[in-house]
Amino acid sequence: MRRWGNTNRINGTHNQQPPTNGGNGKGKPKPAAGSLDYENRDNYEFGKYGYGKNHVKLLHVFRDGPLHTIREFEVDTHLKLSTQKDYLDGNNKDIIATDTQKNTVYVLAKKHGIKTPEEFGLLICSHFLYMYRHVEEVEVNLEEYPWERLQADGQEHNHAFLFSPNAIRFATVSQKRNESPIIIGGLKGLRVLKTTQSAFTDFYQDGYRTLSDDNDRIFSTVVTATWEFSTANGVDFDDVWITIKNCIFDKFAGPPDKGIFSPSVQNTLYLTEKMALDKIPQISRIEMQMPNKHYLSVDMSKFPPSILENNENKEVYHPVDKPSGIIYAELLRKNLISKL
Ligand SMILES: O=c1[nH]c(=O)c2[nH]c(=O)[nH]c2[nH]1
């Protein structure tokens, strides 16, 4: 999890002028002269610091007559204050208690509702920056529970839902005072497998290599993807998430009858990222991980033919948990790189 990272910024900040009584002061109060804790203090400085509440669990139900819509989240809120007197001096005056942070999540959900994880994260960031002048930076992580509307008699149910954990959606929104927010969308845990249209051949040959070329192998992976938005204006965050999931399916599986050929996990990963950047102009970069979950053919050659009714030895595979290959890459729009 990225904490207090700093990369590209999105245009347009929220009004972050705090109420006049927000926060209670800056500067380091001096502990009593001669205090042991005070000695040598100037020899040190803080690196990363902050605090917050993790795993605030929340179900939001929107009742539009008989049609109900739900979103369930676990939310982490993290604040970085401009003062460090809580750490340095045991002075708690500036601390917005983690319990208060938890309450804030519930109150904001009740007051404003929840549309998407990204928009709820933006709301929480701007709330803390607006309310408390001594909050320097906010980071919010949101993980969504994968509820889908239940289908009954071929029809979408008004108020019943099915837990469908085939891909977990998450988002991270962070914002520094007087800067634009950074919005990261994400997907993880998407496990897929195909039984053909995957090969791995012609790779580096030397005395350390024992793996044979394989022209037709099983390809299975558990996809993680994260992407950064270059704008929040007019973005349909739900639609972006579904589009990226569909890019993964398109480049991994291809059309239902013929599929799509993969010469390596690396190439499939790159083509997926490229398709996502081509399709979604509002994202500036995408990063993916595809572990290679190996399924190895069981060697049947030592069994006598009489014991095997069918001699075809590619029907039984041994799923190998560990070790697994790990393939990853980040793809960025080139014009953004050259502007840095
Ligand atoms: O698609 C693959 N990429 C690799 O880098 C690799 N390495 C390996 O052993 N098998 C595979 N498969």
PDBQT file of the ligand as one rigid body, heavy atoms in Angstrom, charges set to zero:
ROOT
HETATM    1  O1  LIG A 401       4.993 -16.957 -20.027  1.00  0.00    +0.000 OA
HETATM    2  C1  LIG A 401       6.020 -17.291 -19.408  1.00  0.00    +0.000 A 
HETATM    3  N1  LIG A 401       6.971 -16.363 -19.145  1.00  0.00    +0.000 N 
HETATM    4  C2  LIG A 401       8.139 -16.665 -18.493  1.00  0.00    +0.000 A 
HETATM    5  O2  LIG A 401       8.999 -15.792 -18.262  1.00  0.00    +0.000 OA
HETATM    6  C3  LIG A 401       8.298 -18.002 -18.060  1.00  0.00    +0.000 A 
HETATM    7  N2  LIG A 401       9.275 -18.633 -17.378  1.00  0.00    +0.000 N 
HETATM    8  C4  LIG A 401       8.893 -19.930 -17.233  1.00  0.00    +0.000 A 
HETATM    9  O3  LIG A 401       9.555 -20.807 -16.622  1.00  0.00    +0.000 OA
HETATM   10  N3  LIG A 401       7.673 -20.122 -17.811  1.00  0.00    +0.000 N 
HETATM   11  C5  LIG A 401       7.283 -18.937 -18.331  1.00  0.00    +0.000 A 
HETATM   12  N4  LIG A 401       6.156 -18.577 -18.986  1.00  0.00    +0.000 N 
ENDROOT
TORSDOF 0
